[in-house]
Amino acid sequence: MDYVSALVPPVVMAVFFIGVIRVIVKTQGGANKAKEDAAVDAALARVEGTRQASARGDV
């Protein structure tokens, strides 16, 4: 029975570690990721449009 008590703490820590990693990975993306990417793309497009317009002298 000593081997069971020796193995329990590492197994418990491994389970919690895997759980923490899963939570981190799940919170890094998702539905908000697409919205954030769209917002960044729109902001970059506005900046690029402003640069091109100022280079042509339109502004």
PDBQT receptor file of N, H, CA, C and O in Angstrom, charges set to zero:
ATOM      1  N   MET A   1       0.813  -1.204   0.000  1.00  0.00    +0.000 N 
ATOM      2  CA  MET A   1       0.000   0.000   0.000  1.00  0.00    +0.000 C 
ATOM      3  C   MET A   1       0.852   1.263   0.000  1.00  0.00    +0.000 C 
ATOM      4  O   MET A   1       0.339   2.352  -0.255  1.00  0.00    +0.000 OA
ATOM      5  N   ASP A   2       2.123   1.135   0.278  1.00  0.00    +0.000 N 
ATOM      6  H   ASP A   2       2.540   0.250   0.485  1.00  0.00    +0.000 HD
ATOM      7  CA  ASP A   2       2.993   2.310   0.241  1.00  0.00    +0.000 C 
ATOM      8  C   ASP A   2       3.101   2.879  -1.170  1.00  0.00    +0.000 C 
ATOM      9  O   ASP A   2       3.231   4.090  -1.349  1.00  0.00    +0.000 OA
ATOM     10  N   TYR A   3       3.048   2.009  -2.163  1.00  0.00    +0.000 N 
ATOM     11  H   TYR A   3       2.943   1.025  -2.017  1.00  0.00    +0.000 HD
ATOM     12  CA  TYR A   3       3.168   2.497  -3.535  1.00  0.00    +0.000 C 
ATOM     13  C   TYR A   3       1.952   3.340  -3.928  1.00  0.00    +0.000 C 
ATOM     14  O   TYR A   3       2.074   4.271  -4.724  1.00  0.00    +0.000 OA
ATOM     15  N   VAL A   4       0.781   3.016  -3.372  1.00  0.00    +0.000 N 
ATOM     16  H   VAL A   4       0.683   2.259  -2.725  1.00  0.00    +0.000 HD
ATOM     17  CA  VAL A   4      -0.409   3.816  -3.674  1.00  0.00    +0.000 C 
ATOM     18  C   VAL A   4      -0.261   5.213  -3.086  1.00  0.00    +0.000 C 
ATOM     19  O   VAL A   4      -0.548   6.201  -3.761  1.00  0.00    +0.000 OA
ATOM     20  N   SER A   5       0.179   5.304  -1.851  1.00  0.00    +0.000 N 
ATOM     21  H   SER A   5       0.412   4.501  -1.303  1.00  0.00    +0.000 HD
ATOM     22  CA  SER A   5       0.355   6.615  -1.228  1.00  0.00    +0.000 C 
ATOM     23  C   SER A   5       1.500   7.390  -1.876  1.00  0.00    +0.000 C 
ATOM     24  O   SER A   5       1.519   8.619  -1.815  1.00  0.00    +0.000 OA
ATOM     25  N   ALA A   6       2.442   6.702  -2.489  1.00  0.00    +0.000 N 
ATOM     26  H   ALA A   6       2.426   5.703  -2.538  1.00  0.00    +0.000 HD
ATOM     27  CA  ALA A   6       3.533   7.379  -3.181  1.00  0.00    +0.000 C 
ATOM     28  C   ALA A   6       3.080   7.901  -4.545  1.00  0.00    +0.000 C 
ATOM     29  O   ALA A   6       3.607   8.905  -5.024  1.00  0.00    +0.000 OA
ATOM     30  N   LEU A   7       2.114   7.235  -5.174  1.00  0.00    +0.000 N 
ATOM     31  H   LEU A   7       1.686   6.419  -4.785  1.00  0.00    +0.000 HD
ATOM     32  CA  LEU A   7       1.669   7.631  -6.507  1.00  0.00    +0.000 C 
ATOM     33  C   LEU A   7       0.531   8.653  -6.512  1.00  0.00    +0.000 C 
ATOM     34  O   LEU A   7       0.335   9.348  -7.509  1.00  0.00    +0.000 OA
ATOM     35  N   VAL A   8      -0.208   8.753  -5.434  1.00  0.00    +0.000 N 
ATOM     36  H   VAL A   8      -0.049   8.189  -4.624  1.00  0.00    +0.000 HD
ATOM     37  CA  VAL A   8      -1.381   9.638  -5.413  1.00  0.00    +0.000 C 
ATOM     38  C   VAL A   8      -1.007  11.117  -5.605  1.00  0.00    +0.000 C 
ATOM     39  O   VAL A   8      -1.617  11.772  -6.450  1.00  0.00    +0.000 OA
ATOM     40  N   PRO A   9      -0.051  11.668  -4.876  1.00  0.00    +0.000 N 
ATOM     41  CA  PRO A   9       0.240  13.096  -5.072  1.00  0.00    +0.000 C 
ATOM     42  C   PRO A   9       0.653  13.465  -6.509  1.00  0.00    +0.000 C 
ATOM     43  O   PRO A   9       0.147  14.459  -7.031  1.00  0.00    +0.000 OA
ATOM     44  N   PRO A  10       1.545  12.715  -7.170  1.00  0.00    +0.000 N 
ATOM     45  CA  PRO A  10       1.878  13.080  -8.549  1.00  0.00    +0.000 C 
ATOM     46  C   PRO A  10       0.691  12.949  -9.506  1.00  0.00    +0.000 C 
ATOM     47  O   PRO A  10       0.546  13.749 -10.430  1.00  0.00    +0.000 OA
ATOM     48  N   VAL A  11      -0.141  11.957  -9.290  1.00  0.00    +0.000 N 
ATOM     49  H   VAL A  11      -0.023  11.307  -8.540  1.00  0.00    +0.000 HD
ATOM     50  CA  VAL A  11      -1.302  11.780 -10.156  1.00  0.00    +0.000 C 
ATOM     51  C   VAL A  11      -2.283  12.940  -9.968  1.00  0.00    +0.000 C 
ATOM     52  O   VAL A  11      -2.814  13.474 -10.942  1.00  0.00    +0.000 OA
ATOM     53  N   VAL A  12      -2.516  13.322  -8.728  1.00  0.00    +0.000 N 
ATOM     54  H   VAL A  12      -2.085  12.889  -7.937  1.00  0.00    +0.000 HD
ATOM     55  CA  VAL A  12      -3.421  14.443  -8.458  1.00  0.00    +0.000 C 
ATOM     56  C   VAL A  12      -2.869  15.732  -9.059  1.00  0.00    +0.000 C 
ATOM     57  O   VAL A  12      -3.614  16.502  -9.665  1.00  0.00    +0.000 OA
ATOM     58  N   MET A  13      -1.575  15.969  -8.898  1.00  0.00    +0.000 N 
ATOM     59  H   MET A  13      -0.969  15.344  -8.406  1.00  0.00    +0.000 HD
ATOM     60  CA  MET A  13      -0.967  17.173  -9.472  1.00  0.00    +0.000 C 
ATOM     61  C   MET A  13      -1.051  17.143 -11.002  1.00  0.00    +0.000 C 
ATOM     62  O   MET A  13      -1.295  18.179 -11.621  1.00  0.00    +0.000 OA
ATOM     63  N   ALA A  14      -0.856  15.996 -11.607  1.00  0.00    +0.000 N 
ATOM     64  H   ALA A  14      -0.658  15.155 -11.104  1.00  0.00    +0.000 HD
ATOM     65  CA  ALA A  14      -0.941  15.876 -13.063  1.00  0.00    +0.000 C 
ATOM     66  C   ALA A  14      -2.356  16.180 -13.546  1.00  0.00    +0.000 C 
ATOM     67  O   ALA A  14      -2.527  16.854 -14.562  1.00  0.00    +0.000 OA
ATOM     68  N   VAL A  15      -3.353  15.703 -12.846  1.00  0.00    +0.000 N 
ATOM     69  H   VAL A  15      -3.214  15.156 -12.021  1.00  0.00    +0.000 HD
ATOM     70  CA  VAL A  15      -4.745  15.962 -13.229  1.00  0.00    +0.000 C 
ATOM     71  C   VAL A  15      -5.046  17.456 -13.136  1.00  0.00    +0.000 C 
ATOM     72  O   VAL A  15      -5.654  18.019 -14.046  1.00  0.00    +0.000 OA
ATOM     73  N   PHE A  16      -4.635  18.093 -12.068  1.00  0.00    +0.000 N 
ATOM     74  H   PHE A  16      -4.141  17.635 -11.329  1.00  0.00    +0.000 HD
ATOM     75  CA  PHE A  16      -4.868  19.529 -11.931  1.00  0.00    +0.000 C 
ATOM     76  C   PHE A  16      -4.096  20.319 -12.984  1.00  0.00    +0.000 C 
ATOM     77  O   PHE A  16      -4.607  21.298 -13.526  1.00  0.00    +0.000 OA
ATOM     78  N   PHE A  17      -2.881  19.901 -13.270  1.00  0.00    +0.000 N 
ATOM     79  H   PHE A  17      -2.465  19.106 -12.830  1.00  0.00    +0.000 HD
ATOM     80  CA  PHE A  17      -2.067  20.581 -14.275  1.00  0.00    +0.000 C 
ATOM     81  C   PHE A  17      -2.725  20.494 -15.649  1.00  0.00    +0.000 C 
ATOM     82  O   PHE A  17      -2.779  21.486 -16.377  1.00  0.00    +0.000 OA
ATOM     83  N   ILE A  18      -3.216  19.327 -16.000  1.00  0.00    +0.000 N 
ATOM     84  H   ILE A  18      -3.172  18.522 -15.408  1.00  0.00    +0.000 HD
ATOM     85  CA  ILE A  18      -3.915  19.147 -17.280  1.00  0.00    +0.000 C 
ATOM     86  C   ILE A  18      -5.166  20.022 -17.322  1.00  0.00    +0.000 C 
ATOM     87  O   ILE A  18      -5.474  20.620 -18.353  1.00  0.00    +0.000 OA
ATOM     88  N   GLY A  19      -5.885  20.095 -16.202  1.00  0.00    +0.000 N 
ATOM     89  H   GLY A  19      -5.635  19.609 -15.365  1.00  0.00    +0.000 HD
ATOM     90  CA  GLY A  19      -7.071  20.949 -16.136  1.00  0.00    +0.000 C 
ATOM     91  C   GLY A  19      -6.733  22.413 -16.339  1.00  0.00    +0.000 C 
ATOM     92  O   GLY A  19      -7.450  23.120 -17.048  1.00  0.00    +0.000 OA
ATOM     93  N   VAL A  20      -5.656  22.878 -15.730  1.00  0.00    +0.000 N 
ATOM     94  H   VAL A  20      -5.075  22.303 -15.154  1.00  0.00    +0.000 HD
ATOM     95  CA  VAL A  20      -5.242  24.272 -15.881  1.00  0.00    +0.000 C 
ATOM     96  C   VAL A  20      -4.855  24.557 -17.329  1.00  0.00    +0.000 C 
ATOM     97  O   VAL A  20      -5.226  25.593 -17.880  1.00  0.00    +0.000 OA
ATOM     98  N   ILE A  21      -4.116  23.649 -17.939  1.00  0.00    +0.000 N 
ATOM     99  H   ILE A  21      -3.814  22.808 -17.491  1.00  0.00    +0.000 HD
ATOM    100  CA  ILE A  21      -3.714  23.831 -19.332  1.00  0.00    +0.000 C 
ATOM    101  C   ILE A  21      -4.935  23.876 -20.242  1.00  0.00    +0.000 C 
ATOM    102  O   ILE A  21      -4.982  24.689 -21.165  1.00  0.00    +0.000 OA
ATOM    103  N   ARG A  22      -5.924  23.020 -19.998  1.00  0.00    +0.000 N 
ATOM    104  H   ARG A  22      -5.886  22.360 -19.247  1.00  0.00    +0.000 HD
ATOM    105  CA  ARG A  22      -7.138  23.020 -20.821  1.00  0.00    +0.000 C 
ATOM    106  C   ARG A  22      -7.887  24.340 -20.690  1.00  0.00    +0.000 C 
ATOM    107  O   ARG A  22      -8.384  24.869 -21.684  1.00  0.00    +0.000 OA
ATOM    108  N   VAL A  23      -7.973  24.878 -19.477  1.00  0.00    +0.000 N 
ATOM    109  H   VAL A  23      -7.568  24.449 -18.670  1.00  0.00    +0.000 HD
ATOM    110  CA  VAL A  23      -8.652  26.155 -19.272  1.00  0.00    +0.000 C 
ATOM    111  C   VAL A  23      -7.909  27.271 -20.001  1.00  0.00    +0.000 C 
ATOM    112  O   VAL A  23      -8.532  28.125 -20.632  1.00  0.00    +0.000 OA
ATOM    113  N   ILE A  24      -6.596  27.266 -19.915  1.00  0.00    +0.000 N 
ATOM    114  H   ILE A  24      -6.090  26.573 -19.402  1.00  0.00    +0.000 HD
ATOM    115  CA  ILE A  24      -5.806  28.301 -20.593  1.00  0.00    +0.000 C 
ATOM    116  C   ILE A  24      -6.021  28.225 -22.096  1.00  0.00    +0.000 C 
ATOM    117  O   ILE A  24      -6.231  29.249 -22.747  1.00  0.00    +0.000 OA
ATOM    118  N   VAL A  25      -5.971  27.036 -22.645  1.00  0.00    +0.000 N 
ATOM    119  H   VAL A  25      -5.800  26.205 -22.116  1.00  0.00    +0.000 HD
ATOM    120  CA  VAL A  25      -6.130  26.878 -24.094  1.00  0.00    +0.000 C 
ATOM    121  C   VAL A  25      -7.530  27.286 -24.535  1.00  0.00    +0.000 C 
ATOM    122  O   VAL A  25      -7.687  27.932 -25.571  1.00  0.00    +0.000 OA
ATOM    123  N   LYS A  26      -8.545  26.918 -23.765  1.00  0.00    +0.000 N 
ATOM    124  H   LYS A  26      -8.417  26.393 -22.924  1.00  0.00    +0.000 HD
ATOM    125  CA  LYS A  26      -9.919  27.255 -24.144  1.00  0.00    +0.000 C 
ATOM    126  C   LYS A  26     -10.173  28.752 -24.084  1.00  0.00    +0.000 C 
ATOM    127  O   LYS A  26     -10.956  29.267 -24.881  1.00  0.00    +0.000 OA
ATOM    128  N   THR A  27      -9.537  29.463 -23.168  1.00  0.00    +0.000 N 
ATOM    129  H   THR A  27      -8.900  29.045 -22.520  1.00  0.00    +0.000 HD
ATOM    130  CA  THR A  27      -9.785  30.891 -23.038  1.00  0.00    +0.000 C 
ATOM    131  C   THR A  27      -8.956  31.715 -24.006  1.00  0.00    +0.000 C 
ATOM    132  O   THR A  27      -9.117  32.935 -24.050  1.00  0.00    +0.000 OA
ATOM    133  N   GLN A  28      -8.085  31.106 -24.774  1.00  0.00    +0.000 N 
ATOM    134  H   GLN A  28      -7.954  30.115 -24.738  1.00  0.00    +0.000 HD
ATOM    135  CA  GLN A  28      -7.252  31.853 -25.710  1.00  0.00    +0.000 C 
ATOM    136  C   GLN A  28      -7.933  32.095 -27.057  1.00  0.00    +0.000 C 
ATOM    137  O   GLN A  28      -7.452  32.909 -27.845  1.00  0.00    +0.000 OA
ATOM    138  N   GLY A  29      -9.005  31.430 -27.331  1.00  0.00    +0.000 N 
ATOM    139  H   GLY A  29      -9.396  30.768 -26.691  1.00  0.00    +0.000 HD
ATOM    140  CA  GLY A  29      -9.655  31.599 -28.635  1.00  0.00    +0.000 C 
ATOM    141  C   GLY A  29     -11.144  31.784 -28.453  1.00  0.00    +0.000 C 
ATOM    142  O   GLY A  29     -11.586  32.499 -27.554  1.00  0.00    +0.000 OA
ATOM    143  N   GLY A  30     -11.907  31.144 -29.299  1.00  0.00    +0.000 N 
ATOM    144  H   GLY A  30     -11.547  30.563 -30.030  1.00  0.00    +0.000 HD
ATOM    145  CA  GLY A  30     -13.353  31.167 -29.144  1.00  0.00    +0.000 C 
ATOM    146  C   GLY A  30     -14.021  32.194 -30.021  1.00  0.00    +0.000 C 
ATOM    147  O   GLY A  30     -13.435  32.695 -30.981  1.00  0.00    +0.000 OA
ATOM    148  N   ALA A  31     -15.263  32.503 -29.676  1.00  0.00    +0.000 N 
ATOM    149  H   ALA A  31     -15.739  32.096 -28.896  1.00  0.00    +0.000 HD
ATOM    150  CA  ALA A  31     -16.085  33.405 -30.480  1.00  0.00    +0.000 C 
ATOM    151  C   ALA A  31     -15.536  34.821 -30.451  1.00  0.00    +0.000 C 
ATOM    152  O   ALA A  31     -15.596  35.523 -31.460  1.00  0.00    +0.000 OA
ATOM    153  N   ASN A  32     -15.008  35.250 -29.326  1.00  0.00    +0.000 N 
ATOM    154  H   ASN A  32     -14.960  34.679 -28.507  1.00  0.00    +0.000 HD
ATOM    155  CA  ASN A  32     -14.487  36.604 -29.234  1.00  0.00    +0.000 C 
ATOM    156  C   ASN A  32     -13.249  36.792 -30.098  1.00  0.00    +0.000 C 
ATOM    157  O   ASN A  32     -12.953  37.905 -30.534  1.00  0.00    +0.000 OA
ATOM    158  N   LYS A  33     -12.533  35.711 -30.345  1.00  0.00    +0.000 N 
ATOM    159  H   LYS A  33     -12.774  34.807 -29.991  1.00  0.00    +0.000 HD
ATOM    160  CA  LYS A  33     -11.323  35.798 -31.156  1.00  0.00    +0.000 C 
ATOM    161  C   LYS A  33     -11.655  36.294 -32.559  1.00  0.00    +0.000 C 
ATOM    162  O   LYS A  33     -10.930  37.129 -33.100  1.00  0.00    +0.000 OA
ATOM    163  N   ALA A  34     -12.721  35.805 -33.150  1.00  0.00    +0.000 N 
ATOM    164  H   ALA A  34     -13.310  35.127 -32.711  1.00  0.00    +0.000 HD
ATOM    165  CA  ALA A  34     -13.112  36.232 -34.487  1.00  0.00    +0.000 C 
ATOM    166  C   ALA A  34     -13.502  37.711 -34.482  1.00  0.00    +0.000 C 
ATOM    167  O   ALA A  34     -13.163  38.441 -35.413  1.00  0.00    +0.000 OA
ATOM    168  N   LYS A  35     -14.208  38.155 -33.448  1.00  0.00    +0.000 N 
ATOM    169  H   LYS A  35     -14.483  37.562 -32.691  1.00  0.00    +0.000 HD
ATOM    170  CA  LYS A  35     -14.604  39.558 -33.354  1.00  0.00    +0.000 C 
ATOM    171  C   LYS A  35     -13.385  40.456 -33.194  1.00  0.00    +0.000 C 
ATOM    172  O   LYS A  35     -13.306  41.525 -33.800  1.00  0.00    +0.000 OA
ATOM    173  N   GLU A  36     -12.431  40.013 -32.371  1.00  0.00    +0.000 N 
ATOM    174  H   GLU A  36     -12.494  39.145 -31.879  1.00  0.00    +0.000 HD
ATOM    175  CA  GLU A  36     -11.219  40.798 -32.172  1.00  0.00    +0.000 C 
ATOM    176  C   GLU A  36     -10.422  40.879 -33.470  1.00  0.00    +0.000 C 
ATOM    177  O   GLU A  36      -9.910  41.940 -33.824  1.00  0.00    +0.000 OA
ATOM    178  N   ASP A  37     -10.320  39.765 -34.171  1.00  0.00    +0.000 N 
ATOM    179  H   ASP A  37     -10.737  38.903 -33.884  1.00  0.00    +0.000 HD
ATOM    180  CA  ASP A  37      -9.592  39.753 -35.438  1.00  0.00    +0.000 C 
ATOM    181  C   ASP A  37     -10.255  40.677 -36.449  1.00  0.00    +0.000 C 
ATOM    182  O   ASP A  37      -9.566  41.387 -37.182  1.00  0.00    +0.000 OA
ATOM    183  N   ALA A  38     -11.584  40.679 -36.499  1.00  0.00    +0.000 N 
ATOM    184  H   ALA A  38     -12.145  40.103 -35.904  1.00  0.00    +0.000 HD
ATOM    185  CA  ALA A  38     -12.304  41.552 -37.432  1.00  0.00    +0.000 C 
ATOM    186  C   ALA A  38     -12.081  43.016 -37.069  1.00  0.00    +0.000 C 
ATOM    187  O   ALA A  38     -11.910  43.852 -37.957  1.00  0.00    +0.000 OA
ATOM    188  N   ALA A  39     -12.080  43.331 -35.796  1.00  0.00    +0.000 N 
ATOM    189  H   ALA A  39     -12.218  42.652 -35.075  1.00  0.00    +0.000 HD
ATOM    190  CA  ALA A  39     -11.866  44.713 -35.370  1.00  0.00    +0.000 C 
ATOM    191  C   ALA A  39     -10.460  45.177 -35.725  1.00  0.00    +0.000 C 
ATOM    192  O   ALA A  39     -10.272  46.307 -36.174  1.00  0.00    +0.000 OA
ATOM    193  N   VAL A  40      -9.484  44.320 -35.527  1.00  0.00    +0.000 N 
ATOM    194  H   VAL A  40      -9.637  43.402 -35.162  1.00  0.00    +0.000 HD
ATOM    195  CA  VAL A  40      -8.101  44.667 -35.866  1.00  0.00    +0.000 C 
ATOM    196  C   VAL A  40      -7.951  44.829 -37.373  1.00  0.00    +0.000 C 
ATOM    197  O   VAL A  40      -7.291  45.760 -37.835  1.00  0.00    +0.000 OA
ATOM    198  N   ASP A  41      -8.553  43.938 -38.136  1.00  0.00    +0.000 N 
ATOM    199  H   ASP A  41      -9.090  43.182 -37.761  1.00  0.00    +0.000 HD
ATOM    200  CA  ASP A  41      -8.485  44.042 -39.592  1.00  0.00    +0.000 C 
ATOM    201  C   ASP A  41      -9.122  45.347 -40.079  1.00  0.00    +0.000 C 
ATOM    202  O   ASP A  41      -8.595  45.993 -40.985  1.00  0.00    +0.000 OA
ATOM    203  N   ALA A  42     -10.247  45.733 -39.484  1.00  0.00    +0.000 N 
ATOM    204  H   ALA A  42     -10.675  45.209 -38.748  1.00  0.00    +0.000 HD
ATOM    205  CA  ALA A  42     -10.906  46.977 -39.878  1.00  0.00    +0.000 C 
ATOM    206  C   ALA A  42     -10.041  48.186 -39.533  1.00  0.00    +0.000 C 
ATOM    207  O   ALA A  42      -9.934  49.121 -40.326  1.00  0.00    +0.000 OA
ATOM    208  N   ALA A  43      -9.428  48.169 -38.362  1.00  0.00    +0.000 N 
ATOM    209  H   ALA A  43      -9.515  47.410 -37.718  1.00  0.00    +0.000 HD
ATOM    210  CA  ALA A  43      -8.561  49.283 -37.964  1.00  0.00    +0.000 C 
ATOM    211  C   ALA A  43      -7.355  49.382 -38.886  1.00  0.00    +0.000 C 
ATOM    212  O   ALA A  43      -6.961  50.480 -39.281  1.00  0.00    +0.000 OA
ATOM    213  N   LEU A  44      -6.771  48.251 -39.229  1.00  0.00    +0.000 N 
ATOM    214  H   LEU A  44      -7.091  47.359 -38.909  1.00  0.00    +0.000 HD
ATOM    215  CA  LEU A  44      -5.622  48.262 -40.140  1.00  0.00    +0.000 C 
ATOM    216  C   LEU A  44      -6.026  48.751 -41.526  1.00  0.00    +0.000 C 
ATOM    217  O   LEU A  44      -5.265  49.468 -42.176  1.00  0.00    +0.000 OA
ATOM    218  N   ALA A  45      -7.206  48.372 -41.979  1.00  0.00    +0.000 N 
ATOM    219  H   ALA A  45      -7.824  47.790 -41.451  1.00  0.00    +0.000 HD
ATOM    220  CA  ALA A  45      -7.683  48.823 -43.287  1.00  0.00    +0.000 C 
ATOM    221  C   ALA A  45      -7.884  50.338 -43.286  1.00  0.00    +0.000 C 
ATOM    222  O   ALA A  45      -7.552  51.003 -44.268  1.00  0.00    +0.000 OA
ATOM    223  N   ARG A  46      -8.428  50.895 -42.189  1.00  0.00    +0.000 N 
ATOM    224  H   ARG A  46      -8.698  50.355 -41.392  1.00  0.00    +0.000 HD
ATOM    225  CA  ARG A  46      -8.600  52.345 -42.100  1.00  0.00    +0.000 C 
ATOM    226  C   ARG A  46      -7.252  53.058 -42.136  1.00  0.00    +0.000 C 
ATOM    227  O   ARG A  46      -7.089  54.054 -42.840  1.00  0.00    +0.000 OA
ATOM    228  N   VAL A  47      -6.297  52.548 -41.379  1.00  0.00    +0.000 N 
ATOM    229  H   VAL A  47      -6.430  51.739 -40.807  1.00  0.00    +0.000 HD
ATOM    230  CA  VAL A  47      -4.973  53.173 -41.345  1.00  0.00    +0.000 C 
ATOM    231  C   VAL A  47      -4.321  53.089 -42.717  1.00  0.00    +0.000 C 
ATOM    232  O   VAL A  47      -3.742  54.066 -43.190  1.00  0.00    +0.000 OA
ATOM    233  N   GLU A  48      -4.409  51.939 -43.351  1.00  0.00    +0.000 N 
ATOM    234  H   GLU A  48      -4.879  51.145 -42.967  1.00  0.00    +0.000 HD
ATOM    235  CA  GLU A  48      -3.819  51.767 -44.675  1.00  0.00    +0.000 C 
ATOM    236  C   GLU A  48      -4.495  52.683 -45.689  1.00  0.00    +0.000 C 
ATOM    237  O   GLU A  48      -3.827  53.259 -46.548  1.00  0.00    +0.000 OA
ATOM    238  N   GLY A  49      -5.808  52.821 -45.595  1.00  0.00    +0.000 N 
ATOM    239  H   GLY A  49      -6.351  52.354 -44.897  1.00  0.00    +0.000 HD
ATOM    240  CA  GLY A  49      -6.525  53.723 -46.497  1.00  0.00    +0.000 C 
ATOM    241  C   GLY A  49      -6.116  55.169 -46.297  1.00  0.00    +0.000 C 
ATOM    242  O   GLY A  49      -5.996  55.920 -47.265  1.00  0.00    +0.000 OA
ATOM    243  N   THR A  50      -5.902  55.566 -45.054  1.00  0.00    +0.000 N 
ATOM    244  H   THR A  50      -6.000  54.955 -44.268  1.00  0.00    +0.000 HD
ATOM    245  CA  THR A  50      -5.466  56.917 -44.747  1.00  0.00    +0.000 C 
ATOM    246  C   THR A  50      -4.063  57.158 -45.297  1.00  0.00    +0.000 C 
ATOM    247  O   THR A  50      -3.776  58.224 -45.843  1.00  0.00    +0.000 OA
ATOM    248  N   ARG A  51      -3.205  56.172 -45.151  1.00  0.00    +0.000 N 
ATOM    249  H   ARG A  51      -3.438  55.307 -44.708  1.00  0.00    +0.000 HD
ATOM    250  CA  ARG A  51      -1.829  56.308 -45.669  1.00  0.00    +0.000 C 
ATOM    251  C   ARG A  51      -1.835  56.456 -47.183  1.00  0.00    +0.000 C 
ATOM    252  O   ARG A  51      -1.132  57.305 -47.730  1.00  0.00    +0.000 OA
ATOM    253  N   GLN A  52      -2.616  55.643 -47.849  1.00  0.00    +0.000 N 
ATOM    254  H   GLN A  52      -3.187  54.953 -47.404  1.00  0.00    +0.000 HD
ATOM    255  CA  GLN A  52      -2.656  55.711 -49.307  1.00  0.00    +0.000 C 
ATOM    256  C   GLN A  52      -3.248  57.036 -49.781  1.00  0.00    +0.000 C 
ATOM    257  O   GLN A  52      -2.787  57.615 -50.765  1.00  0.00    +0.000 OA
ATOM    258  N   ALA A  53      -4.269  57.509 -49.074  1.00  0.00    +0.000 N 
ATOM    259  H   ALA A  53      -4.644  57.039 -48.275  1.00  0.00    +0.000 HD
ATOM    260  CA  ALA A  53      -4.900  58.767 -49.454  1.00  0.00    +0.000 C 
ATOM    261  C   ALA A  53      -3.938  59.939 -49.241  1.00  0.00    +0.000 C 
ATOM    262  O   ALA A  53      -3.876  60.852 -50.064  1.00  0.00    +0.000 OA
ATOM    263  N   SER A  54      -3.198  59.912 -48.147  1.00  0.00    +0.000 N 
ATOM    264  H   SER A  54      -3.248  59.170 -47.478  1.00  0.00    +0.000 HD
ATOM    265  CA  SER A  54      -2.259  61.012 -47.888  1.00  0.00    +0.000 C 
ATOM    266  C   SER A  54      -1.076  60.956 -48.857  1.00  0.00    +0.000 C 
ATOM    267  O   SER A  54      -0.511  61.995 -49.199  1.00  0.00    +0.000 OA
ATOM    268  N   ALA A  55      -0.702  59.779 -49.294  1.00  0.00    +0.000 N 
ATOM    269  H   ALA A  55      -1.160  58.935 -49.016  1.00  0.00    +0.000 HD
ATOM    270  CA  ALA A  55       0.381  59.642 -50.263  1.00  0.00    +0.000 C 
ATOM    271  C   ALA A  55      -0.034  60.191 -51.627  1.00  0.00    +0.000 C 
ATOM    272  O   ALA A  55       0.795  60.724 -52.365  1.00  0.00    +0.000 OA
ATOM    273  N   ARG A  56      -1.313  60.061 -51.955  1.00  0.00    +0.000 N 
ATOM    274  H   ARG A  56      -1.986  59.629 -51.356  1.00  0.00    +0.000 HD
ATOM    275  CA  ARG A  56      -1.831  60.575 -53.238  1.00  0.00    +0.000 C 
ATOM    276  C   ARG A  56      -2.170  62.041 -53.140  1.00  0.00    +0.000 C 
ATOM    277  O   ARG A  56      -2.325  62.714 -54.159  1.00  0.00    +0.000 OA
ATOM    278  N   GLY A  57      -2.288  62.546 -51.930  1.00  0.00    +0.000 N 
ATOM    279  H   GLY A  57      -2.163  62.000 -51.102  1.00  0.00    +0.000 HD
ATOM    280  CA  GLY A  57      -2.655  63.946 -51.739  1.00  0.00    +0.000 C 
ATOM    281  C   GLY A  57      -4.143  64.154 -51.645  1.00  0.00    +0.000 C 
ATOM    282  O   GLY A  57      -4.608  65.285 -51.786  1.00  0.00    +0.000 OA
ATOM    283  N   ASP A  58      -4.915  63.100 -51.409  1.00  0.00    +0.000 N 
ATOM    284  H   ASP A  58      -4.537  62.181 -51.295  1.00  0.00    +0.000 HD
ATOM    285  CA  ASP A  58      -6.372  63.205 -51.318  1.00  0.00    +0.000 C 
ATOM    286  C   ASP A  58      -6.825  63.826 -49.999  1.00  0.00    +0.000 C 
ATOM    287  O   ASP A  58      -7.912  64.399 -49.924  1.00  0.00    +0.000 OA
ATOM    288  N   VAL A  59      -6.018  63.718 -48.987  1.00  0.00    +0.000 N 
ATOM    289  H   VAL A  59      -5.135  63.253 -49.048  1.00  0.00    +0.000 HD
ATOM    290  CA  VAL A  59      -6.463  64.168 -47.663  1.00  0.00    +0.000 C 
ATOM    291  C   VAL A  59      -6.186  65.623 -47.468  1.00  0.00    +0.000 C 
ATOM    292  O   VAL A  59      -6.494  66.174 -46.411  1.00  0.00    +0.000 OA
TER     293      VAL A  59
